[in-house]
Amino acid sequence: MYRPRIRRVRRVAPRKRGALRRAVRAGAGAPLAFGAACAMLAMGAQAASWTFTPSVNARETYTTNVNPGTTGQGGNGSFVTNVGAALAFRGQGARFTLSGNIAANAVYYTGNTRYNTIYPNANIRGNLEAIEDFFFIDAFASVSQTFISPFGPQPGDLAVATVNRSTSQVYGVSPYIQGVIGGSNVSYLVRNDNIWSFPYTSGNPANVNLGNFYNSRWTARLTAPATPLGWTAEYLRNELDYQDQARNYLLEQARLIVPYQVNPQFQVSARGGYEHNKFPLTDYSGAIYGAGLEWRPTERTSLGGYWEHRFFGSSYQASFSHRRPLSAISVTAYRGINTYPSNAFTIPAGVSVAQSLDAAFTTRIPDPVERAQAVQQFLLATGLPPVLTSPLNFYTQRLLLQQGANATLSLIGARNVVAWTIFNVKSESITASGTPLPPQLQFGNDNTQTGTGLTFSHRLTQVTSVNATANWWRTESNIQTSVRSTNQSATLTLNTSFSPKTSGSTGLYYYVFDPSIGTRSNSLNIFAAVNHTF
């Protein structure tokens, strides 16, 4: 008679369970959680339709200065060879989507081999409707190149080396439930965002770990729409674990928002609640109160935002946007708490030109999928850069109070396109009670970044265009006003298509780094590149 084998389950001692939890928060859980999420996504992929678009690229550059801003290094010319490969993909099923791209660029310097490196890039996002109309899972992975300090060199061309360049790895898994309570118009949402961040240097020296982060965010929300009176009750819990410093932050908020729909275009709201914050060495508990408004006079124009009293004083966010068939403008002002791991995936390394064009194309192309394809084709045809300059999400292991504003404008003509952005943001580290940390504990976090970027594209023929881009941005210390640095860059590029799947470009890139402490330096790059999509 067959008797099944019974395996004894070994209990984990409390001390070891604590070690396991620490390992998960330290990063061991990131690949496991992301892998498990991808496995669940793959379960829904059997009936999905897939598209894969591989591509390769090569670029040869001569730079007059390998490493501007570094004393005793660089300052000499070099040929730089950049070869890369990329894969874009998309899977779409009835209850499943997975899309993204992965790429790697190998950069080799003639006579300066110590700067040779490989830069990885990835942007993968997926969603699975695990239980129809109830349980969902979002997952993402992001690997990108950024910079460590806003005071250091920030060249946009990978051929220009710098010890300030870093690679950001961010992984996230977000299970959540949402729906409508039966027999009512009250909707609910319970979501848990788990974010792991692993930044490391990708300059020289490379692969130095800067410190791991774990961010757990819980959101629980009940909402009744304004008809004309509505309400939203929510609870937010945000916990950040900075591993190498054993530093933990906890922010909890309970809030009630009561909107009133004055008319179809105008809504006002009252906001109130309570918060509790636990920072290293300091705690705070107190009331939240404020108000908000939303105004949409037409489908093309919107104005809205809110103001609240928080533990650090005024917290607000206001935005204005207006679009026409051939233009789009947006303006945003804000003041609130920010963190490096949160911004590592929510804010791209620059203002997205594609998003601005998408807004301008909305009137002519209402379908979002068709519009995204049209924007991508337009970018390829005009040679516009994918992003313009924006405030650097600089590496820090502290919570920041940030106050800033930015504006973007896009103008589209028959042959000409203009995109412009401007920004200003002030950052400072604070305690749980909202007071700034002493200057000796700011470690360069207390700074103001100001900048602007402009790009212009002119289509010469159906397959050839010329593009000119200029960026300027400055970082100043709020404590020592004499400490500052300025980055400037200008690019002139001629782009053409040799065939429907092969394109090429040639041009100039000029970069200047001007610090208040140190020597002003610059680099001029002459380049030619070719890209082929299979």
C-alpha positions as CSV (number, residue, x, y, z in Angstrom):
1,M,0.0,0.0,0.0
2,Y,1.4,3.4,-1.0
3,R,1.9,5.9,1.8
4,P,2.8,9.4,0.8
5,R,5.9,10.9,2.3
6,I,5.3,13.7,4.8
7,R,8.0,16.3,5.0
8,R,8.4,18.1,8.3
9,V,8.2,21.8,8.1
10,R,11.1,23.4,9.8
11,R,10.2,26.5,11.9
12,V,12.3,29.5,11.7
13,A,13.5,30.9,15.0
14,P,12.3,34.5,15.8
15,R,15.8,35.8,15.4
16,K,16.2,34.2,12.0
17,R,12.8,35.5,10.9
18,G,14.0,39.0,11.7
19,A,17.1,38.3,9.6
20,L,14.9,37.2,6.8
21,R,12.8,40.4,7.0
22,R,16.0,42.4,7.0
23,A,17.3,40.5,4.0
24,V,14.0,41.2,2.1
25,R,14.2,44.9,2.9
26,A,17.9,45.0,2.1
27,G,17.1,44.0,-1.4
28,A,17.0,40.2,-1.6
29,G,13.3,40.5,-1.9
30,A,13.4,42.7,-4.9
31,P,14.3,40.2,-7.6
32,L,12.2,37.5,-5.9
33,A,9.1,39.7,-5.7
34,F,9.6,41.1,-9.2
35,G,10.2,37.6,-10.5
36,A,7.1,36.3,-8.8
37,A,5.1,39.2,-10.3
38,C,6.4,38.5,-13.8
39,A,5.5,34.8,-13.3
40,M,2.0,35.7,-12.5
41,L,1.9,38.1,-15.4
42,A,3.2,35.3,-17.6
43,M,0.2,33.1,-16.5
44,G,-2.0,35.6,-18.4
45,A,0.2,35.7,-21.4
46,Q,-0.9,32.5,-23.1
47,A,-3.6,34.1,-25.1
48,A,-1.8,37.4,-25.5
49,S,-0.6,38.9,-28.8
50,W,3.1,39.8,-28.7
51,T,5.3,42.2,-30.7
52,F,9.1,42.4,-30.5
53,T,11.2,45.1,-32.0
54,P,15.0,44.5,-31.8
55,S,17.4,47.2,-32.9
56,V,21.2,47.9,-32.9
57,N,23.1,51.2,-33.0
58,A,26.7,52.4,-33.5
59,R,28.2,55.8,-32.9
60,E,31.7,57.2,-33.3
61,T,32.6,60.3,-31.4
62,Y,35.7,62.5,-31.2
63,T,35.7,64.5,-27.9
64,T,38.2,67.2,-27.1
65,N,37.9,66.5,-23.3
66,V,37.2,63.1,-22.0
67,N,36.4,64.1,-18.4
68,P,35.6,67.8,-17.8
69,G,35.4,68.9,-14.2
70,T,38.1,66.4,-13.0
71,T,41.4,67.8,-11.8
72,G,44.4,65.9,-13.2
73,Q,42.3,63.6,-15.4
74,G,40.6,64.1,-18.8
75,G,41.5,67.3,-20.5
76,N,42.7,65.4,-23.5
77,G,41.0,64.3,-26.8
78,S,39.9,60.8,-27.5
79,F,37.9,58.8,-30.0
80,V,35.0,57.1,-28.4
81,T,33.1,54.1,-29.9
82,N,29.6,53.4,-28.7
83,V,27.8,50.2,-29.7
84,G,24.5,49.1,-28.4
85,A,21.5,46.9,-28.8
86,A,17.9,47.2,-27.6
87,L,14.7,45.2,-27.6
88,A,11.2,46.8,-27.3
89,F,8.3,44.5,-26.7
90,R,4.6,44.5,-25.9
91,G,2.2,41.7,-24.9
92,Q,-1.5,42.3,-24.7
93,G,-4.2,39.9,-23.5
94,A,-7.7,40.1,-22.2
95,R,-6.5,40.6,-18.7
96,F,-2.8,41.1,-19.1
97,T,-0.3,43.7,-20.4
98,L,3.4,43.7,-20.4
99,S,5.5,46.2,-22.3
100,G,8.9,47.9,-22.2
101,N,12.4,48.0,-23.5
102,I,15.8,46.8,-22.5
103,A,19.1,48.1,-23.8
104,A,22.8,48.2,-23.2
105,N,25.4,50.6,-24.6
106,A,29.1,49.7,-24.5
107,V,31.4,52.8,-24.5
108,Y,35.1,52.4,-25.4
109,Y,37.7,55.2,-25.3
110,T,40.9,55.2,-27.4
111,G,43.8,55.8,-25.1
112,N,41.6,56.2,-22.0
113,T,40.6,52.7,-21.4
114,R,40.0,53.3,-17.7
115,Y,36.7,54.9,-18.7
116,N,35.5,51.9,-20.7
117,T,32.1,50.8,-19.4
118,I,28.7,49.3,-20.3
119,Y,25.6,51.3,-19.5
120,P,22.4,49.3,-19.0
121,N,18.9,50.7,-19.5
122,A,15.5,49.1,-19.0
123,N,11.9,50.2,-18.6
124,I,9.4,47.4,-18.1
125,R,5.8,47.6,-16.8
126,G,3.1,45.1,-16.5
127,N,-0.4,44.6,-15.2
128,L,-2.4,41.5,-14.4
129,E,-6.1,41.4,-13.6
130,A,-5.8,38.3,-11.4
131,I,-9.4,38.3,-10.3
132,E,-11.8,39.9,-12.7
133,D,-12.8,43.4,-11.7
134,F,-11.3,42.9,-8.2
135,F,-7.7,41.9,-7.7
136,F,-4.8,43.4,-9.7
137,I,-1.0,43.4,-9.7
138,D,1.2,46.0,-11.2
139,A,5.0,45.4,-11.6
140,F,7.8,47.5,-13.0
141,A,11.5,47.5,-13.4
142,S,13.6,50.6,-14.3
143,V,17.3,50.9,-14.9
144,S,18.6,54.3,-16.1
145,Q,21.6,56.6,-16.0
146,T,21.5,59.6,-13.8
147,F,23.8,61.7,-11.6
148,I,24.8,61.6,-7.9
149,S,25.1,65.3,-7.0
150,P,23.4,68.4,-8.5
151,F,26.7,70.3,-7.9
152,G,28.8,68.0,-10.1
153,P,29.1,67.6,-13.9
154,Q,26.0,66.4,-15.7
155,P,26.9,65.8,-19.4
156,G,24.1,64.4,-21.4
157,D,26.4,62.6,-23.9
158,L,27.7,59.2,-22.7
159,A,31.0,59.9,-24.5
160,V,31.8,62.5,-21.9
161,A,32.8,60.6,-18.8
162,T,32.3,61.7,-15.2
163,V,32.6,60.2,-11.7
164,N,29.2,61.9,-11.0
165,R,27.3,59.6,-13.2
166,S,25.3,56.7,-11.6
167,T,23.0,53.9,-12.5
168,S,19.7,53.7,-10.8
169,Q,18.0,50.3,-10.4
170,V,14.4,50.4,-9.2
171,Y,12.0,47.5,-8.9
172,G,8.3,47.6,-7.8
173,V,5.5,45.2,-7.1
174,S,2.0,46.6,-6.3
175,P,-0.9,44.3,-5.5
176,Y,-4.2,46.0,-5.1
177,I,-8.0,45.5,-5.0
178,Q,-10.5,48.0,-6.3
179,G,-14.2,48.0,-7.2
180,V,-17.6,49.4,-6.2
181,I,-19.5,48.4,-3.1
182,G,-22.6,46.6,-4.3
183,G,-25.8,48.5,-4.4
184,S,-24.0,51.9,-4.1
185,N,-21.9,54.3,-6.0
186,V,-19.0,54.1,-3.4
187,S,-15.8,52.9,-4.8
188,Y,-12.9,51.4,-2.8
189,L,-9.2,50.9,-3.3
190,V,-6.6,49.1,-1.1
191,R,-3.1,49.1,-2.6
192,N,0.4,48.2,-1.4
193,D,3.3,49.6,-3.4
194,N,6.7,47.9,-2.7
195,I,9.7,49.7,-4.1
196,W,13.4,48.6,-4.0
197,S,16.1,51.0,-5.2
198,F,19.8,50.0,-5.8
199,P,21.8,53.0,-7.0
200,Y,25.5,52.6,-7.8
201,T,28.2,54.6,-9.5
202,S,28.7,54.0,-13.2
203,G,31.6,56.5,-13.7
204,N,35.2,55.9,-12.6
205,P,35.4,54.1,-10.2
206,A,32.4,52.1,-11.3
207,N,30.0,49.8,-9.5
208,V,30.3,51.4,-6.1
209,N,27.0,50.8,-4.2
210,L,25.6,54.1,-2.9
211,G,23.1,52.5,-0.5
212,N,19.9,50.5,-0.8
213,F,16.4,51.7,-0.2
214,Y,13.1,49.9,0.6
215,N,9.8,51.8,0.4
216,S,6.5,50.4,1.4
217,R,3.4,52.5,0.8
218,W,-0.2,51.5,1.8
219,T,-3.2,53.3,0.4
220,A,-6.8,52.6,1.6
221,R,-9.5,54.8,0.1
222,L,-13.3,55.0,-0.1
223,T,-14.9,57.5,-2.5
224,A,-18.4,58.7,-3.2
225,P,-18.6,61.0,-6.3
226,A,-19.8,64.6,-6.0
227,T,-23.5,64.6,-7.1
228,P,-23.3,67.5,-6.1
229,L,-21.8,66.6,-2.7
230,G,-19.3,63.8,-2.3
231,W,-16.6,62.5,0.0
232,T,-13.3,60.6,0.1
233,A,-11.9,58.9,3.2
234,E,-8.3,57.7,2.9
235,Y,-5.5,56.3,5.0
236,L,-1.9,56.6,3.7
237,R,1.1,54.9,5.3
238,N,4.6,55.5,3.9
239,E,7.6,53.6,5.4
240,L,11.2,54.1,4.1
241,D,14.1,51.9,5.2
242,Y,17.6,53.1,4.4
243,Q,19.7,50.0,4.8
244,D,23.3,51.0,5.2
245,Q,22.4,53.8,7.7
246,A,19.8,51.7,9.6
247,R,17.6,54.8,9.2
248,N,13.8,54.5,9.1
249,Y,11.1,57.0,8.4
250,L,7.3,56.5,8.9
251,L,4.6,58.9,7.7
252,E,1.0,58.2,8.3
253,Q,-2.0,60.3,7.3
254,A,-5.8,59.9,7.7
255,R,-7.8,62.4,5.6
256,L,-11.4,63.2,4.7
257,I,-12.0,65.2,1.5
258,V,-15.5,66.6,0.8
259,P,-15.9,68.0,-2.7
260,Y,-18.9,70.0,-3.9
261,Q,-19.7,70.2,-7.6
262,V,-20.9,73.8,-8.1
263,N,-21.6,73.3,-11.8
264,P,-20.3,70.8,-14.5
265,Q,-17.1,72.8,-14.9
266,F,-16.3,73.9,-11.3
267,Q,-15.7,72.0,-8.1
268,V,-14.5,73.0,-4.6
269,S,-13.5,70.8,-1.7
270,A,-12.7,70.9,2.0
271,R,-9.9,68.7,3.4
272,G,-9.1,67.6,7.0
273,G,-7.4,64.9,8.9
274,Y,-4.6,63.8,11.2
275,E,-1.0,62.7,10.7
276,H,1.8,61.0,12.6
277,N,5.4,61.0,11.6
278,K,8.3,59.1,13.1
279,F,11.8,60.2,11.9
280,P,15.2,59.3,13.4
281,L,15.3,61.0,16.8
282,T,12.1,63.0,16.3
283,D,8.3,62.3,16.3
284,Y,5.3,64.5,15.4
285,S,1.5,64.2,15.5
286,G,-0.9,66.9,14.4
287,A,-3.9,68.0,12.4
288,I,-4.3,68.4,8.6
289,Y,-6.6,71.0,7.1
290,G,-7.0,72.7,3.8
291,A,-9.1,73.2,0.6
292,G,-9.0,72.5,-3.1
293,L,-10.6,73.3,-6.4
294,E,-10.9,72.0,-10.0
295,W,-12.0,74.1,-13.0
296,R,-12.4,72.7,-16.5
297,P,-14.0,75.5,-18.6
298,T,-13.5,73.4,-21.8
299,E,-12.2,69.9,-22.6
300,R,-8.9,71.5,-23.6
301,T,-8.3,73.6,-20.5
302,S,-7.9,72.6,-16.9
303,L,-6.9,74.4,-13.7
304,G,-6.8,72.8,-10.3
305,G,-5.0,72.0,-7.1
306,Y,-5.1,72.0,-3.3
307,W,-3.6,73.7,-0.3
308,E,-3.1,72.0,3.1
309,H,-1.6,72.8,6.5
310,R,0.9,70.0,7.3
311,F,3.7,69.4,9.8
312,F,6.1,71.5,7.8
313,G,3.7,74.3,7.1
314,S,2.0,74.9,3.8
315,S,1.7,72.0,1.4
316,Y,0.2,72.6,-2.0
317,Q,0.0,71.5,-5.6
318,A,-1.4,73.6,-8.5
319,S,-1.5,72.9,-12.2
320,F,-2.7,74.5,-15.3
321,S,-2.8,73.0,-18.8
322,H,-4.2,74.1,-22.2
323,R,-3.9,72.5,-25.5
324,R,-4.8,73.3,-29.1
325,P,-4.4,71.2,-32.3
326,L,-0.9,72.6,-32.8
327,S,0.3,73.5,-29.3
328,A,0.2,72.6,-25.6
329,I,1.2,74.4,-22.4
330,S,1.4,73.2,-18.8
331,V,2.4,75.0,-15.6
332,T,2.9,73.3,-12.2
333,A,3.7,74.7,-8.7
334,Y,4.2,72.5,-5.6
335,R,5.5,72.3,-2.1
336,G,5.7,69.0,-0.2
337,I,7.8,66.0,0.9
338,N,9.9,64.1,-1.5
339,T,12.3,61.1,-1.4
340,Y,14.9,59.7,-3.7
341,P,13.4,56.2,-4.0
342,S,10.0,57.6,-4.7
343,N,11.3,59.9,-7.5
344,A,13.6,57.3,-8.9
345,F,10.7,55.8,-11.0
346,T,8.1,58.6,-11.0
347,I,10.2,61.3,-12.5
348,P,12.2,60.7,-15.7
349,A,15.7,62.2,-16.1
350,G,14.3,65.2,-17.9
351,V,11.0,66.8,-19.1
352,S,9.4,64.3,-21.6
353,V,9.1,65.8,-25.1
354,A,6.9,62.9,-26.0
355,Q,4.3,63.7,-23.2
356,S,4.1,67.3,-24.4
357,L,3.6,66.2,-28.0
358,D,1.0,63.7,-26.8
359,A,-1.0,66.5,-25.2
360,A,-0.8,68.6,-28.4
361,F,-2.0,65.6,-30.6
362,T,-5.0,64.8,-28.3
363,T,-7.4,66.9,-30.3
364,R,-6.5,65.4,-33.7
365,I,-5.9,61.8,-32.5
366,P,-8.3,60.9,-29.6
367,D,-7.3,57.2,-29.5
368,P,-4.4,56.9,-27.0
369,V,-2.8,53.9,-28.7
370,E,-2.9,55.6,-32.2
371,R,-1.7,58.8,-30.6
372,A,1.3,57.1,-29.0
373,Q,2.3,55.6,-32.3
374,A,2.0,59.0,-34.0
375,V,4.1,60.7,-31.4
376,Q,6.8,58.0,-31.8
377,Q,6.9,58.4,-35.6
378,F,6.9,62.1,-35.2
379,L,9.9,62.0,-32.9
380,L,11.8,59.8,-35.3
381,A,11.0,62.0,-38.3
382,T,11.9,65.3,-36.6
383,G,14.9,64.0,-34.7
384,L,13.6,65.7,-31.5
385,P,15.4,64.6,-28.3
386,P,13.2,62.4,-26.0
387,V,13.7,64.7,-23.0
388,L,14.7,68.2,-22.0
389,T,16.5,69.2,-18.8
390,S,14.8,69.1,-15.4
391,P,15.7,69.2,-11.7
392,L,18.0,66.3,-10.8
393,N,16.5,63.7,-8.5
394,F,19.8,63.7,-6.6
395,Y,20.9,60.8,-4.3
396,T,20.2,61.4,-0.6
397,Q,19.2,59.3,2.3
398,R,17.0,61.9,3.9
399,L,13.5,63.2,3.4
400,L,13.4,66.5,1.6
401,L,11.0,69.4,1.7
402,Q,10.8,70.7,-1.9
403,Q,9.2,73.8,-3.2
404,G,9.2,74.4,-6.9
405,A,7.5,75.4,-10.2
406,N,7.9,74.4,-13.8
407,A,6.4,75.1,-17.2
408,T,6.5,73.4,-20.6
409,L,5.4,74.6,-24.1
410,S,5.2,72.8,-27.4
411,L,4.5,74.5,-30.8
412,I,4.0,72.3,-33.9
413,G,4.1,73.7,-37.4
414,A,4.1,72.1,-40.9
415,R,7.9,71.9,-40.9
416,N,9.0,73.4,-37.6
417,V,8.6,72.2,-34.0
418,V,9.6,74.0,-30.8
419,A,9.6,72.6,-27.3
420,W,10.6,74.6,-24.2
421,T,10.8,74.1,-20.5
422,I,11.8,76.1,-17.4
423,F,12.0,75.0,-13.7
424,N,13.0,76.1,-10.2
425,V,13.1,73.9,-7.1
426,K,14.4,74.4,-3.6
427,S,15.3,71.4,-1.4
428,E,16.1,71.1,2.3
429,S,16.3,68.2,4.8
430,I,13.8,68.5,7.7
431,T,12.9,66.8,11.0
432,A,9.6,65.1,11.9
433,S,8.3,68.5,13.2
434,G,9.1,70.2,9.9
435,T,12.1,72.3,11.0
436,P,15.2,72.3,8.8
437,L,18.1,70.2,9.9
438,P,21.2,72.1,11.1
439,P,23.5,73.2,8.3
440,Q,26.2,70.6,9.4
441,L,23.7,67.8,8.8
442,Q,22.4,69.0,5.4
443,F,25.3,67.4,3.4
444,G,24.5,69.4,0.3
445,N,20.8,68.6,0.4
446,D,19.9,72.2,1.0
447,N,20.1,73.6,-2.5
448,T,18.2,75.3,-5.3
449,Q,18.1,74.1,-8.9
450,T,17.2,76.5,-11.7
451,G,17.2,75.7,-15.4
452,T,15.7,75.9,-18.8
453,G,15.9,73.9,-22.0
454,L,14.9,74.7,-25.6
455,T,14.8,72.4,-28.7
456,F,14.0,73.4,-32.3
457,S,13.5,71.0,-35.2
458,H,13.2,71.9,-38.9
459,R,12.2,69.3,-41.5
460,L,14.3,69.7,-44.6
461,T,12.7,66.9,-46.6
462,Q,10.4,64.0,-45.8
463,V,13.3,61.9,-44.5
464,T,15.8,64.6,-43.4
465,S,15.6,67.1,-40.5
466,V,17.9,69.3,-38.5
467,N,17.6,69.8,-34.8
468,A,19.1,72.3,-32.4
469,T,18.9,71.9,-28.6
470,A,20.2,74.1,-25.8
471,N,20.1,73.5,-22.0
472,W,21.2,75.6,-19.1
473,W,20.9,74.7,-15.4
474,R,22.5,75.9,-12.1
475,T,22.6,74.6,-8.6
476,E,23.2,76.9,-5.6
477,S,23.7,76.1,-1.9
478,N,21.0,77.7,0.3
479,I,23.5,77.8,3.2
480,Q,26.6,79.0,1.5
481,T,25.5,81.2,-1.4
482,S,29.1,81.3,-2.8
483,V,28.9,77.5,-3.5
484,R,27.3,76.9,-6.9
485,S,27.8,75.2,-10.2
486,T,26.5,75.7,-13.7
487,N,26.0,73.1,-16.5
488,Q,25.4,74.2,-20.1
489,S,25.0,72.1,-23.3
490,A,24.2,72.7,-26.9
491,T,23.6,70.1,-29.6
492,L,23.2,70.5,-33.4
493,T,22.2,67.3,-35.3
494,L,21.4,66.4,-38.8
495,N,19.1,63.3,-39.0
496,T,18.1,61.3,-42.0
497,S,16.5,57.9,-42.9
498,F,18.4,55.7,-45.3
499,S,15.5,53.2,-45.4
500,P,12.3,52.6,-43.4
501,K,14.3,50.7,-40.8
502,T,17.7,52.4,-40.9
503,S,18.5,56.0,-39.9
504,G,21.6,58.0,-39.3
505,S,22.7,61.2,-37.7
506,T,25.7,63.5,-37.5
507,G,26.4,66.6,-35.5
508,L,28.1,68.5,-32.7
509,Y,27.7,68.5,-28.9
510,Y,29.2,71.2,-26.7
511,Y,29.3,71.0,-22.9
512,V,30.5,73.4,-20.3
513,F,30.9,72.8,-16.5
514,D,31.5,75.9,-14.4
515,P,31.8,75.4,-10.6
516,S,32.4,78.1,-8.1
517,I,35.1,75.9,-6.5
518,G,37.4,74.5,-9.2
519,T,38.2,75.3,-12.8
520,R,35.8,75.9,-15.6
521,S,36.1,73.2,-18.3
522,N,34.4,72.2,-21.5
523,S,34.1,69.5,-24.1
524,L,33.3,69.6,-27.8
525,N,32.1,66.3,-29.4
526,I,31.8,65.6,-33.1
527,F,29.8,62.4,-33.8
528,A,28.2,60.2,-36.4
529,A,25.7,57.5,-35.7
530,V,23.6,54.8,-37.4
531,N,20.6,52.9,-36.0
532,H,18.9,49.9,-37.5
533,T,15.6,48.3,-36.5
534,F,14.8,44.7,-37.4
